[in-house]
Amino acid sequence: MSEESPRLRALIVDDEERARKRLARLLAAWPSLELCAEAAGGHEAVAAIDRLAPDLVFLDVQMPDLDGFGVLRALARPPRYVVFTTAFDRFALEAFAVGALDYLLKPFGERELARAIARASEREAATRFQEGYRRLLAALERPHSLESIPVQHLQNILLLPVQEISCFEADGALEMVTIRTGGKSYSTELTLAELEQRLDPERFFRAHRSAIINLARLIRLEPLEGGRYTAVLADGVRVEVSRSASRKLRERLGL
């Protein structure tokens, strides 16, 4: 954007106050932007966007009252450009790729933010957003299973193919889900309930309330007392199967 170009009026939408304040501090470094307002929820965001007509909206995807996509559907007139902010705890990366839209994966830094602002400042940004958002909605409305899961590893984002994942295990005390694949472990913010909804039910099986296993990675079942089993998976992963799940697994395997 040239120095003579008008400043972009920006709006931040995020239900977490810490995230809003952090992004506001980062945006203060850009003279080409003017922060006109913040919104702490989806319904508040709809009212603010309709009232203020901002050029650029930083929109959190997951919010308790109305998610980011619900916000855009509810608007009388969409903003010029939207940059989605998300931890990807419900939505697959492929959906954003289909739409060719800009997103910031939390926690993001100045470099990622600078790239998004530069794209939002381009002359064709509005047209690109409108076309991309239509493709995104079409992709989200098509029922599909997760094909990969993004995880943070050092300074990189890794996309783990789900077919190579042996199991998902939840630690209730830490409220964390561990992914075991290729002899390594990674953490995801996805819950087991969300994973169970998004994974292919023909391939993945809920072994007990704290674990989901990949049947394609199942090597053998070792019997335990009480009609239970230990599922031995690829990479040496061992998962105890609950009694009720053991019965369902036997039926599933035709035993």
N, C-alpha and C positions, 0 to 999 in steps of 0.2 A: 504494500500500500504506500503511495507516495505521501510526502509531507503535506501536500495540499488536500489530500483526500479527507473527508469527514471522519471523525472518530466513530468506531463501532460501539454502539451502546449494548452492554453485556448484562446478562442476568444469570445468577447462580442458583441452581435448584439442587438441594441435597437435604435429606432429613437429619444428617449429622452436623451439629454446629461446628465441631472441630474441623470437619472437612470443608465446610463453607468458608470458615475464617482462613484456613490455610490457602485455599484457592484464591480468595480475595487478596491475600498478601502477595501471592505470585503474580496476579494480574496487575497489581500496582506498578510493576516494572515496565509495563507496556504503555507508552504514551498514545498509541493508536487506539486504545480501548478506554471506555468510560463505564465503570460499574454503576448501573442504575438501580439495582435492587438485588435482594436475596430472597429466596423462598424456601421454607422448611418442610414443604410437603407438596403432593401432587395437586390437590385442589387449590392451595394457595398459589401454586405456579400457574395454573390455568387463569386465575383472576389477574395475576400480575402481568402475564404475557398479553392478555387481551387488553389490559389497561395501558401498559407502557409500550407495547409493540417494539421490543428490543430487536436489534439486528442479529445478535448472537446469544444463544442460550447454552450454558453448560448444564446438562440435564442428567441427573442420577437415574440409572435404569430402575433400580429396586427401591421402592419406598412403601411404607405400610398402608397408606391410605389410597394412593393411586400411582401406579408405576409410570415410568417415563413414557412408555408407548401409549398408555392411557391418557396421559397429559396431551400428547400431540393429537390423539383422536378427538379429544374434547374441545380443541381450539376452534374458534370461528375462522381464524386465519393463521396459518402456520408462520413461525418466524423465518427470517431470511436464511439462517443457518443454525444448525444444532451440532454440538459436540457432546457425545454421550460419555458419561463417566460411570464406571462399573467395576465391580470386583468379579464379575462373571460367575456369581454363585447360583444363577438360575439359567443364564442364556449362553448358548454355544457361540464360540468365536466364529463359526462358519456363517451364522446369520449376518454378522456385521460385514464379513467378507463379501457375501452375496450383494449386500446393499452398497458396498464401496463407500461406507460412511466413516466419519472420523470418530474415534473413541479414545478415551484415556483410561488405561487399566490401573486401578488403584493398587498400590500407591504410585503415583506418577511424579516425575520431576520436571525441571524447567525445560529440558531438551524436548520432551514429548509435548509439553504445553506449547512451546514455541512453534513446533511443526503444525499443530492443530490450528493455532492462531494464523499462521501464514496461509494455510489453505482456506480458512474462513475469510481472509482478506482478499482473496482472488476475485476477479471480476465475475467469473462464471460460477462462483460458490453457490449462489441461490439455486440456480438450475441444477447443479450437481446434487445438492441436498434433496431437492424435490424428487428427482429421478431415483436417487439411491434409497430414499425412504419408502417409496412405493415398492421397490424390489425387496427391501427388508421386511415389510409387512407381509408380502406374499410368501417369503421364506418362512416367517414365523408361523403363518397360518397352515403351512403344510406339516402334517404330523411326521416327525422323523426322530430317530434315536440319536443320542450322542455318538459321534464318531471319534472325537478327540476331546481331551480335557486340558485346558491351559493351567500350568502351575508355575509359580515363581521358583527359579533356581539360580542362586547367586544374583548376577545382574541381568539374567535373561528370562524370557518367558518360553517354557517348553510346552509343546503340544504332544501330550501322551496319547497314542492310539489306543482306544478302549479295548480292541481285540487282543492287545498285548498285556493288558492289566490282569493280574491273577486275582486280586481281591481288594475290597475297600473295607477298612476297619475303623470303627468310631471309638474314641476315647471320651467317655461321658464326662470325666473330671476336667479334661482340657477343652471340651467342646470342639474337638478337632477330628477330621477324617483323614486317615492315612491311606495313600495309594501304594500298593506293592506291585512292582513291575520290573522285570529284568534284573532281579536281585537287589533293587534299590527301593527306597521309600521316599515319597513326596507327600506334602500336605495340600489339602484343598479346603476352600471355604464352603463347598457344596456339602449339604447334609445328606445322610443316608436316605432320608425320605425323598429329597429332591432327586438323588441319583436313581432311586428305584423307579421314579416316574419317567426319567429321561433315558434310561438304559434299555437295550433290547431285551424284552422279557423272555425271548427264546434262548438267550445266551447267558443272562445273569440271573442268579438265584439268591434270595435272602436266606442265608444260613442260620442266622439268629438276629436278634434285635440290634446287634452291634456289628454285623458283618454281611457283606454281599460278595459272593464268589462268582468267578467266570467259569461256567461249566466246560467251555472249550479248553480250559487250562487244568481241568480236573484229571489227576493221574490215577488215584485210587481212593477208596473209602476204607478206613480202618475202624472196626467195630469197637464200641465202648459199652459199658454197662447201661442198662435201662433202655436199650434199643436206639442208642445214639451212635453217631459216627464222628470220626475226625476226617475231614476232607484234606487230602494231600494234593497240593497244587504244584504247578510248574515253579521252578526256582526254589523248591523246598519249603514253600509256604504251607503252614498247617493251620486249619481253622476248625474248631469244634462246631458241630451242627446240633442245634437244639433237638429235643425229642420230637416235637411236632413237625419241625422242618425236615428231620430225618425221614419221617414217614412220607412227606410230600416228595422228597428227593428220590426215595426208592420208586415211587409211582412215576416220577418224571423220567427216571432211567429205565423203567420197565422191569424192575427187579421184584 
